[in-house]
Amino acid sequence: MQTINLISDIIVACVRASSFPDGVMGAHQQVHQLVPFDGSRRFFGISYSSGKGKIEYMAAAEYLPGDQCFENFEKYVIKKGNYLLVEIRDFRKDVMAIGQTFQAMISRPDIDQQGACIEWYPNLTDVHCMVQLAD
């Protein structure tokens, strides 16, 4: 695990998954139908506990000034600050590794207990699993 610092908030436009984990792929497909994965923006997955033993999941794309395709979408702010980060290369070979990685990360006492699990997709093959550290 490494630590990175996000120096500014990231505003994202989200599509909620109909369920977790079954609706995750569909949510990502909806986002990518609106904007291509062309390197001009960052793409994310955001998950958190609803408090009822259920996990809420949103597929998200960075909201850029002037974006009209996302005007009516739910927005979420990935807060600036220090994050634990674990990179998983070629995640499609073992998608379950994402959940296992987050389970290990959220068991640490130094994370923000109110934060979300953030998947940052820097390209089409890798994912950075991120959890914000407590202040």
Backbone hydrogen bonds in HBPLUS format (Angstrom, degrees):
<---DONOR---> <-ACCEPTOR-->    atom                        ^
c    i                          cat <-CA-CA->   ^        H-A-AA   ^      H-
h    n   atom  resd res      DA  || num        DHA   H-A  angle D-A-AA Bond
n    s   type  num  typ     dist DA aas  dist angle  dist       angle   num
A0002-GLN N   A0085-LEU O   3.00 MM  83  5.28 168.4  2.01 150.6 154.4     1
A0085-LEU N   A0002-GLN O   2.74 MM  83  5.28 148.4  1.84 156.5 157.7     2
A0004-ILE N   A0083-TYR O   2.90 MM  79  5.38 156.9  1.96 151.1 158.7     3
A0083-TYR N   A0004-ILE O   2.82 MM  79  5.38 162.2  1.85 159.3 164.4     4
A0006-LEU N   A0081-GLY O   2.79 MM  75  5.15 163.9  1.82 154.7 150.6     5
A0081-GLY N   A0006-LEU O   2.89 MM  75  5.15 150.6  1.98 132.2 141.4     6
A0010-ILE N   A0078-ILE O   2.89 MM  68  5.02 156.6  1.95 141.9 149.7     7
A0078-ILE N   A0010-ILE O   2.85 MM  68  5.02 170.2  1.86 154.3 152.4     8
A0063-TYR N   A0011-ILE O   2.81 MM  52  5.60 176.8  1.81 144.5 144.5     9
A0012-VAL N   A0076-TYR O   2.88 MM  64  5.37 166.8  1.90 162.5 166.6    10
A0076-TYR N   A0012-VAL O   2.98 MM  64  5.37 147.9  2.08 146.8 153.6    11
A0013-ALA N   A0061-ALA O   2.87 MM  48  5.52 160.7  1.90 162.5 162.3    12
A0061-ALA N   A0013-ALA O   3.05 MM  48  5.52 152.1  2.13 149.5 157.1    13
A0014-CYS N   A0074-GLU O   2.79 MM  60  5.36 161.7  1.82 161.2 164.9    14
A0015-VAL N   A0059-ALA O   2.85 MM  44  5.33 151.8  1.93 155.6 163.6    15
A0059-ALA N   A0015-VAL O   2.96 MM  44  5.33 159.1  2.00 154.9 150.8    16
A0017-ALA N   A0057-TYR O   2.86 MM  40  5.53 173.7  1.86 149.9 150.7    17
A0023-GLY N   A0019-SER O   3.00 MM   4  4.75 140.0  2.16 110.1 121.0    18
A0024-VAL N   A0021-PRO O   3.22 MM   3  5.61 167.2  2.24 117.6 121.5    19
A0027-ALA N   A0023-GLY O   3.13 MM   4  6.34 152.4  2.20 149.2 156.4    20
A0028-HIS N   A0024-VAL O   3.11 MM   4  6.46 161.1  2.14 156.3 160.9    21
A0029-GLN N   A0025-MET O   2.93 MM   4  6.18 154.3  2.00 149.7 157.5    22
A0030-GLN N   A0026-GLY O   3.02 MM   4  6.26 150.8  2.10 144.8 151.7    23
A0031-VAL N   A0027-ALA O   3.18 MM   4  6.52 156.8  2.24 147.5 152.9    24
A0032-HIS N   A0028-HIS O   3.01 MM   4  6.27 165.4  2.03 153.1 156.8    25
A0033-GLN N   A0029-GLN O   2.96 MM   4  6.13 125.7  2.27 140.0 153.5    26
A0034-LEU N   A0031-VAL O   3.06 MM   3  5.48 139.1  2.23 106.2 117.1    27
A0035-VAL N   A0031-VAL O   3.15 MM   4  6.51 157.5  2.20 150.7 157.3    28
A0062-GLU N   A0042-ARG O   2.79 MM  20  5.26 155.6  1.84 168.2 168.0    29
A0121-TYR N   A0043-PHE O   2.94 MM  78  5.49 170.5  1.95 149.6 152.7    30
A0044-PHE N   A0060-ALA O   2.83 MM  16  4.98 168.9  1.85 141.1 143.0    31
A0060-ALA N   A0044-PHE O   2.88 MM  16  4.98 160.9  1.92 147.6 142.5    32
A0045-GLY N   A0119-GLU O   2.79 MM  74  4.68 139.5  1.95 131.3 139.8    33
A0119-GLU N   A0045-GLY O   2.70 MM  74  4.68 169.4  1.71 150.1 151.5    34
A0046-ILE N   A0058-MET O   2.85 MM  12  5.16 156.5  1.91 152.6 159.7    35
A0058-MET N   A0046-ILE O   2.83 MM  12  5.16 149.8  1.92 148.2 157.6    36
A0047-SER N   A0117-CYS O   2.96 MM  70  5.20 160.0  2.00 148.6 154.7    37
A0117-CYS N   A0047-SER O   2.83 MM  70  5.20 167.7  1.85 161.8 163.1    38
A0048-TYR N   A0056-GLU O   3.10 MM   8  5.50 149.4  2.19 145.8 153.7    39
A0056-GLU N   A0048-TYR O   2.84 MM   8  5.50 167.9  1.85 174.9 172.2    40
A0050-SER N   A0054-LYS O   2.77 MM   4  5.49 171.1  1.78 167.7 167.6    41
A0067-ASP N   A0064-LEU O   2.95 MM   3  5.58 154.1  2.01 148.5 147.4    42
A0071-GLU N   A0068-GLN O   3.37 MM   3  5.27 172.9  2.38 107.1 107.8    43
A0073-PHE N   A0070-PHE O   3.09 MM   3  5.22 168.1  2.11 116.7 118.3    44
A0133-LEU N   A0082-ASN O   2.83 MM  51  5.67 174.5  1.83 148.4 149.9    45
A0084-LEU N   A0131-VAL O   2.83 MM  47  5.33 163.6  1.86 159.3 155.8    46
A0131-VAL N   A0084-LEU O   3.16 MM  47  5.33 148.4  2.26 135.8 144.1    47
A0086-VAL N   A0129-CYS O   2.91 MM  43  5.15 152.0  1.99 144.1 153.1    48
A0129-CYS N   A0086-VAL O   2.81 MM  43  5.15 164.9  1.83 159.1 154.0    49
A0088-ILE N   A0127-VAL O   2.81 MM  39  5.37 172.1  1.82 170.3 172.7    50
A0127-VAL N   A0088-ILE O   3.01 MM  39  5.37 158.1  2.06 148.1 155.2    51
A0093-LYS N   A0090-ASP O   3.08 MM   3  6.07 167.3  2.10 129.6 132.9    52
A0091-PHE N   A0125-THR O   2.93 MM  34  6.22 135.8  2.13 159.9 170.4    53
A0094-ASP N   A0091-PHE O   3.00 MM   3  5.47 150.1  2.09 112.3 120.8    54
A0097-ALA N   A0094-ASP O   2.96 MM   3  5.61 156.3  2.02 117.1 124.3    55
A0098-ILE N   A0095-VAL O   3.10 MM   3  5.85 156.2  2.16 119.1 124.4    56
A0100-GLN N   A0096-MET O   3.13 MM   4  6.41 164.3  2.16 153.9 158.7    57
A0101-THR N   A0097-ALA O   2.88 MM   4  5.90 153.1  1.95 141.5 148.6    58
A0102-PHE N   A0098-ILE O   3.01 MM   4  6.33 162.9  2.04 153.5 157.7    59
A0103-GLN N   A0099-GLY O   2.94 MM   4  6.15 154.7  2.00 147.6 154.8    60
A0104-ALA N   A0100-GLN O   3.16 MM   4  6.43 155.8  2.22 145.2 150.4    61
A0105-MET N   A0101-THR O   2.99 MM   4  6.26 155.5  2.05 148.1 155.6    62
A0106-ILE N   A0102-PHE O   2.87 MM   4  6.02 168.5  1.88 160.9 161.7    63
A0108-ARG N   A0105-MET O   3.23 MM   3  5.82 166.6  2.25 115.3 119.3    64
A0134-ALA N   A0110-ASP O   2.94 MM  24  5.79 168.6  1.95 134.2 137.7    65
A0112-ASP N   A0132-GLN O   2.83 MM  20  5.68 171.9  1.84 144.3 144.0    66
A0115-GLY N   A0112-ASP O   3.03 MM   3  5.25 162.4  2.06 111.2 116.6    67
A0118-ILE N   A0130-MET O   2.87 MM  12  4.97 177.1  1.87 158.8 157.8    68
A0130-MET N   A0118-ILE O   2.78 MM  12  4.97 155.5  1.84 155.1 160.8    69
A0120-TRP N   A0128-HIS O   2.91 MM   8  5.01 163.9  1.94 142.1 147.5    70
A0128-HIS N   A0120-TRP O   2.79 MM   8  5.01 158.9  1.84 145.2 152.6    71
